[in-house]
Amino acid sequence: MKSQIHAWARLLRLGNLPTVLSNVLVGWAIGGWPADGERLLAIGGVVGVIYLAGMVLNDVVDVEVDRRSRADRPLVTGTVRRGTAGTVAVLLLLLAVGATAPMGPAVFTATAILASLVVIYDLSHRFWPVAILGMALCRSMVYLVAALAATDAPPGRWLLIAMLALGLWTAGLTLLARREARDDPMRWSVALLPVAALITVLVGCQNLPLAALTGSLLVLQLLWILVRVRADSVIPAVLAAIAGISLLDALLLSLLDAPIAALVAVCCFAVVTLLHRPLPGT
């Protein structure tokens, strides 16, 4: 029983889940941070379920590749059956999209698009390099879904800048992860991470001291990622970049003057970093 639970936790990449939750906080802040805790929790749950479903579906699609390079994956070892995993992934996606129907057509449509992009990426990423853009768009869409859940008309400029920053970070992370099995990183892809961080300043700054603090944490994380890449330690660099998503969120939340949410995002970073020890996020 214990081995089954651990296998499912690895399959779902539970260690990465807090990064999705910090993404939702950014979208909610862009939407004006309405005082509707139930709706915030609901949209956070929806996006979290889509993420988990996407992670499971990724393993279902990649099982033959994993047999050659990642023999310890739950589907390869047989700890979790491929058919069961595929069924769970599909049911989770349908449940998540269906749950947004009461939230209005805009949220429902955006969520359906997000779920569709997740499926398209999982099915195509092994043979279609451009699918990396799909992964970047999947992450960026979380901001849009959460912002639409918060308000019918989120400020377009802030939303586009934030989506571009997160998209670039995700693209750099995804390119870096492409060679994790060989410990032969695409070093140039790391350049996308600081570019993503710099773009966030276009949002403006409503809380300079907090932005300076969270920005400093993000810079330290970028330096750590660079050190790992230079040492050809791809997996530690990838895990650090995944955790760094929440620090990017914390910086955006600081710029948007959402101090409590920024603190929560920093805590999400810490939780992800700790969870990556027993539950690697790759």
N, C-alpha and C positions, 0 to 999 in steps of 0.2 A: 504493500500500500504506500509506504513512504517513498519507494523508488518511482511509483507511478506519479505521485504528487510532484516530485522533483522533476521528472521527465516533462510533465505538462508545464511546469513553471519555466523550464528551459525552452520548450517549444513556443510558448507564448511570449518569450523575452520579457518576463515580468519586471526584470531589473531596469528596463528602459521606460516603463510606463510613466513615471513621474515627469519625464520630459514632455510627454503629450499633455499632461495636466497643466504644466507651466505654459505651454503653447496656448491652451484654452484661456488662461488668465490674461494673456496679452490681447487676444481677440476680444475678450470681455471688456478690458480697459479701453481699447480702441472704440468699442461701442458705447462708451460713456459710463461704464460701471453702474448699471441700474441696480437698485436695491431689490433684487429678486434672487435670493439664495437658492431656492428650489430649482429655478430654471437654469442657473449656473451649474448646479450639481447634475442636473439632467443632461445638459449638453456636454459636460465633462465626461459623464458616463458613456454617452453615445460615441463620442470621439475615441475614448479609451477602448471601447469594445471593437470599433473598426480597426484600430491599431493592432489589437491582439489577434483579431481574425486575419489581418494581413500577414502577421508574422507566422501564423500557423499555415496559411495557404502558401507562403513562400517555401516552407519546408516540404509541403506536399508536392509542389511543382519541381523542386530541386532534389528530390530524394535520390535520383540516379547519379547526379553529380556528387552529392554528399557521400555516396557509397565509395567513391574513388578518393575523396580528399578530406572528408569529415566523418569518419566511421563511428564517432561517438554520438552522433545526433540521434534523438529519440526514435525517429522513424526508421533509421538505418539499423539500429540495434533491435528494433521490434518491440521496444518498451511501450510504444504507442502505435497502434495500427494506422496505416495510411488512410484507409477508408474512413475510419472514425474521425481522424484529424480533418479530413476534407469536409465531412458532414458538419462537424462543429464549426469550421470556418464559414461555411455558407450560411448556416443558421444564425451565427452571430452577426454577419453582415446584414441579413434580412431583418433581424430583430432591431439592430441599431438604426437602420434607415426608417423602418416602420415606426419607431418610437418618436421620430421627429414630425410625423404627420400632424399632431395637434399644435405644433409650434408655428404653423403657417407655411405657405407654399415656397417662400424664399429659402427658409431653413431646410425644408424637406428636399428641395431641388439641389441645393448646395451639398447637402449630406449625401444624396444619391450620386452626385458627380464625384464626390470624394471617394465613396465606396467603389465606384466604377473604375476610377483611376488606380486604386489599390489593386484591384483584380487585373487590370491591364498591365500594370507594372510587374506583378508577380508572374504573369503568363509570358511576358516578352523580354524580361531583363537579361536573360542568358544569351539570347541571339540577336538582340537589337540594342546596340550601344546607346542610341538616343533615348532609351527608356530611363536613363539617368535623370533626364529632364522631368520625366514622369514622377520619379521619386521626389524630386525637389518640389514639384507642384503638389504632390500629396501632402507634404508637410505644410507648405504655404497655405493650402486650402483650410487647414485647421483654424488659422486666424480668421479666415472669411466666414466659416461656419459659426464660430463663436461670436464674431462681431454681429452677424445677422441675427443670432439668437438674442443678442443684447438690444439691438435696435434695428428698425427697418431700413435706416439710411446711415450706415457707418461712414465716417469721414474718409473719402476716397484716397486722399493724399497719404495720410498716415497708414492706411491699410496697404496700399501698394508698396510703400517703402518698406514696411515691416515684412510683407510677403516676399519681396525681392531679397531682403537680408537673410531671411530664414531659408529661402530657396537656394541661395548661393552657398550658405553654410552646409546645407544638406547635400548639394551637388559635390562639394569638396570632400565631405565625409564619405559619400557613396563611392566616389572615384578612388579614394584611399582604401576603402574596404575591398575593392575589386581584387586586390592582390594579397589579401591577408593570409591565404593558404601558402603563399610562396615567400612571405617576408621580403617582398621586393616592391616597395611602395612607389606610386606615382608621386614623386616629391613635389612636382609643380602644382598638384591639386591642393596642397596645403595653403597655397597663396589665396585660394578662394575664401578661406576662413577669416583672415584679417580684413579682406575687402568687405565681407558680410558685416563685420563689426563696425567698420568705418561708415558704411551706408546708413546705419541706424541714426547717426547724428542729423540726418536730413529730416528726421521727425521733429527736430527742435528739442529744446531742453527746458523742462519745467521744474526740475529739481537737481541743480548742479552738484551739490555735495553727494547726494545719493548716487547720481550717475557716475561721478568720479570714483566712488567706492566700488560699485558693481563693474564699472569699466576696468578698474585695476584687477579685479578678480578674473575677468575675462582675458586680460592680457597675460596674466600669469598662467592661465590654462593654455593659451595659445603657445606660450614659450615651452610648456611641458610637452605639448603635442609635437612641436618642432624637434625637441630633444629626442623624443621617441622615434620620430621618422628618420632623423639623421643616424640613429643607431640601428635602423632597419627593423625596429620592433613595431611591426604594423598593427598587430592586435591591440597592444596597449594604447597606441596612438588613436586607433578607431574608437576604443572604449572611452578615451578621454574626450574625443570629439563628440561622441554621443552625449556624454554628461554635460559637455560645454553648451549644448543646445539650451539648457535651463539657465545658464549664465547669460547667454545672448538674450533670452527672455527677460531675465532680471534687469539687464541694461535697458531694454525697451520699456519695461515697466517703470524704471527710474526716470527715464526721459519723459514718460507720460504722467509722472507725478502720482504713482500708485505705490507708495512705500511699503505698505503691508504685503501687497501682492508681490513686490520685488523681493521681500524677505522670504516669502513662501517659495519663490522660484529658486533662490539661493539654497534653501533647505531641500528642494527637489534635486538640485545638483548634488548635494551632499549624500542624499539617500541613494541616488543612482550610483554614485561612486562606491558607496559601501555595498550595495546589492550586486555590483559587478563582480565582487569576489566569489560569492557562491553561485551567482547566476549570470554568467557572461552574456552580454547583450548582442553578440554577433552570431 
